């Protein structure tokens, strides 16, 4: 999928969201870690508020909660799904790093001195993420905090 777009988002119990993307893939995303890490999502802790999740028909670029002026992009949700399904800690670290900083394939590749194709392979699990790449992601973040 070139750029993730959604066809639907179905709120489930226990702060889970069933996401269906335009390529037909369907995933269940556990929002609990996202709610814990993002104070701006606090209103969604209430089950009734969370249940208001929707995708704007004909668009699919985000899941929105109009009553709270909250929207989360399909690309961010895709990365969150990838992180939750990551087969190992290095892959999880890598995917979460991209998601946290909103990095495209090209931006992540430039940051780590890799090709976009390699970044894509790491992100999808087609290639295992080496430990040194996970450490490079952490080093990149530390460098940006000091700069």
N, C-alpha and C positions, 0 to 999 in steps of 0.2 A: 504494500500500500504506500503510495507516494506521500500523501499527507493525510493523517487519520481524520475521518469524518464519521459522525454518528448517524444512525437511522433511528435509534431509540435508547432511552435510559429508563429502566424500571426500578423504582425504589423497592427494596426488600427489607425484611426485618433485620435487626441488629446492625443498622447503619451499613448495609451492603447495597450495592447498586449493580444491576445487571445491565451491561453496556453492549449494544450491538452496533458494529461498525459497517460501513458501506460495502466492505468486501465479504460481508456475511459472518465474520467472526463474532463470537459472543463470549464475554468474560464477566465474571463477578468480581467486583472490586470491593474490598473491605475498607470502608472509610474511617474506621476507628483510629488508625495511626495518623491519618491526615487531620482528623479533628483534634487529636492530641498535639500535633505539631504546628497547627495554624490557628492562632487566636481569632483571626477574621472569620473563621468558619463556626465559631461558637454557637450562633443561632441554630445551626443544623444539628446540634446535639439533641434537640427535642424531636421525637419521632414524627410528630405531625408536620414540623417544619421540613425535615429531611424528605418526607413523602411528597413534597411539592416539586421535586426535581423533574425537569422536562427538557426536551430538546426542541428548539424552535423548528417547526415543520419547514422542510425545504432548504434548511441551512445545514445543520449538523456540525457546526464548528465548536459548539460548547454545550455543556449541561448548565442549565440556569435554574435559579431559585428566585423568580421575579419579586416575590414579597420581601426579600432581604437584599436585593441588588447584588446577588452573588452569582458569579459565573466562573466555570472552570473549563478551559479549552480542551478540545478533544485530543490534541497532541499531548498535553500534560496528563490527561487521564490514561492515554495509551502507555505512556512511560511509567505511570504508577502501576498499571496492570503488569507490565513487563517486570518491574522491580519486585512485585509481590510473587510473581511466578518464577523468578530467577532461580536457577538450579544450584547456585552457590553464592557465598558471601562476596567474592570478588565481582561477580556479575551484578549483584544487588547494589554494591557500592558504586559501580560504574553507572548503572541506569539511574539511580537516585541522584548522583552528582549531576548528570545531564538534566534531569527533571528540575532539581533545585535551582539551577542557574538558567533554565530555559534555553539550553544550547541546541542549535540545529546540528545536523550531522557535520556540516562544513565547519561550524564554530568549534565543536568538540574536537574535530580532527586537527584544526589549527592549534588549539590549546595544548594538545598532547603530542603533536608532531606525527600524526597518523594520517592515513587516507580516509576520506569519508566512507569508502567501501569497508574498511576495517572497522570503523566505528559502528557502521550498520550491522556487521557480522557479530560484533560483541554485544550490541544492544538486543539483537533478536535471539541470541544464544546459539547462532550458527557456528561460532567459534568461542571457546572458553576465554574468559578475561584473565590474563596473567596477573599474578599478584603485583608485579611492578606497575601495571597500569592502574590498579586500584590505589596503590600508594601514590602514583603520580596525580590522580584526581584529588586526593587529600592534600598533597603538596601544593597543587594549583590553588585550592581554596585557602590554604594558610598564607600563601604568597599574596593573594588578593586582599586578605584581611590586614596584612602588614603594610600594603602599598597604599 
